[in-house]
Amino acid sequence: MKFMKEFAIILSITFLGEVVKYLIPLPIPASIYGLVLMLGALKTKVIKLESVKNTGKFLIEIMPMMFIPAAVGLLEAWGILKPILIPVIISTIVSTIVVMAVTGGVTQFMIRQEKGKK
């Protein structure tokens, strides 16, 4: 029953992200709004981490399974992708490196901020 409650909380935040996306017509995915709402709720202690921790861990553990449909879709679209394969590979590599660098920089900044508080 605990997993159902935690999952309901996560789904509610996801739904609120969809509502915000509907209300704010910016080219930002609803999932990003949901993540920002969840971060805000966790930081302000509106939602306690223990209220979603176990289900969050479970969802992260099964995340690789969620990529299977996308991989099958890529295989189905091979005829379309084949002529533009090199630009797709280059943009994938470059964007992955940029995301890793930005994530690392933000993480280091947050760790330094946390150490500065102590």
C-alpha positions in Angstrom: 0.0 0.0 0.0 2.9 2.3 0.7 4.1 2.1 -2.9 0.6 3.0 -4.1 0.6 6.1 -2.0 4.1 7.1 -3.1 3.3 6.5 -6.7 0.1 8.5 -6.4 2.1 11.5 -5.1 4.6 11.2 -8.0 1.7 10.9 -10.5 0.0 14.0 -8.9 3.1 16.1 -9.4 3.4 14.8 -12.9 -0.2 15.8 -13.6 0.4 19.3 -12.1 3.3 19.6 -14.5 0.9 18.8 -17.4 -1.5 21.5 -16.1 1.3 24.1 -15.8 2.3 23.2 -19.4 -1.2 23.8 -20.5 -1.4 27.2 -18.6 2.1 28.4 -19.7 2.5 28.1 -23.5 6.3 27.9 -23.5 8.2 25.3 -25.5 9.1 23.4 -22.3 8.1 19.8 -21.8 5.5 19.1 -19.1 8.0 16.6 -17.5 10.4 19.5 -16.8 7.6 21.5 -15.1 6.8 18.3 -13.0 10.5 17.9 -12.0 10.7 21.6 -11.0 7.5 21.2 -9.0 8.8 18.1 -7.3 12.1 19.8 -6.5 10.3 22.7 -5.0 8.0 20.5 -3.0 10.9 18.5 -1.6 13.1 21.5 -0.9 10.2 23.3 0.9 9.3 20.1 2.8 5.7 20.2 1.4 6.6 16.6 0.4 9.0 14.7 2.6 11.7 12.7 0.8 10.5 9.6 2.7 7.1 10.0 1.1 8.5 9.2 -2.4 11.9 7.6 -1.8 11.1 3.9 -2.2 9.0 4.4 -5.4 11.6 6.8 -6.8 14.3 4.2 -6.3 12.1 1.6 -8.0 11.4 3.8 -11.0 15.1 4.5 -11.4 15.9 0.8 -11.2 13.4 0.0 -14.0 14.4 3.0 -16.2 16.4 1.0 -18.7 13.3 -1.0 -19.5 11.6 2.2 -20.5 14.1 2.7 -23.4 13.2 -0.5 -25.1 10.2 1.0 -27.0 12.3 3.9 -28.2 15.0 1.5 -29.4 12.4 -0.5 -31.3 11.2 2.8 -32.8 14.7 3.6 -34.0 15.0 0.2 -35.7 11.6 0.7 -37.4 12.8 4.1 -38.7 16.2 2.9 -40.0 15.3 3.8 -43.6 14.8 7.4 -42.6 17.8 7.6 -40.3 20.3 6.0 -42.6 20.9 9.0 -44.8 21.4 11.4 -41.8 23.2 8.9 -39.5 26.5 10.9 -39.3 24.9 14.2 -38.2 22.7 12.3 -35.7 25.7 10.6 -34.2 27.7 13.8 -34.0 24.9 15.7 -32.4 24.3 12.9 -30.0 27.9 12.8 -28.9 28.2 16.6 -28.6 25.0 17.0 -26.7 25.9 14.1 -24.3 29.3 15.8 -23.6 27.6 19.1 -23.0 25.0 17.6 -20.7 27.7 15.7 -18.7 29.8 18.9 -18.4 26.9 21.0 -17.2 25.6 18.4 -14.8 29.1 17.9 -13.4 29.6 21.7 -13.0 26.2 22.1 -11.3 26.9 19.2 -9.0 30.3 20.5 -8.0 28.8 24.0 -7.4 26.1 22.5 -5.1 28.6 20.4 -3.2 30.8 23.5 -2.6 27.7 25.5 -1.5 26.8 22.7 0.9 30.3 22.6 2.3 30.3 26.4 2.7 27.2 26.1 4.9 28.8 23.7 7.3 
